[in-house]
């Protein structure tokens, strides 16, 4: 594999980025990758988000037990990002945390609906003699 060069604003079309939060510029392709990687690597490992709302918004990166810190430490290397400085991690987190939480909540909601459907189908089945 060749080395990846840093992404720069001049590489993006005018309509492809916008200021999302105090974090970094939101890139639609990166957002798509974050959603897919969250489904692949995070959703199978997490059932509930145990962080408080404040911890979720502004995680203490030194606390390795926070769900938000664990998610950051899984997603960034998976995205091929090598920067480890806390400022970059917080910029990434403030930009993509809503996207990540939405994927986790959607999965939980869909799972609940699937279980409900299975239970209801089981109750309406008629037993043949």
Number of C-alpha atoms within 10 A of each C-alpha: 3 4 5 8 6 6 8 7 11 7 8 11 8 9 8 13 14 12 11 13 13 11 17 18 16 17 19 13 11 12 15 12 15 21 19 14 18 21 16 11 14 19 17 11 9 13 12 11 14 13 15 12 10 8 15 20 15 15 21 15 17 9 11 12 12 18 19 25 22 14 17 19 15 15 17 18 12 15 12 9 11 9 11 11 8 12 11 13 19 22 15 18 25 19 21 22 19 13 15 23 16 12 19 21 15 12 16 16 11 11 12 12 12 12 11 12 12 11 11 11 10 10 9 8 8 7 5 4 3
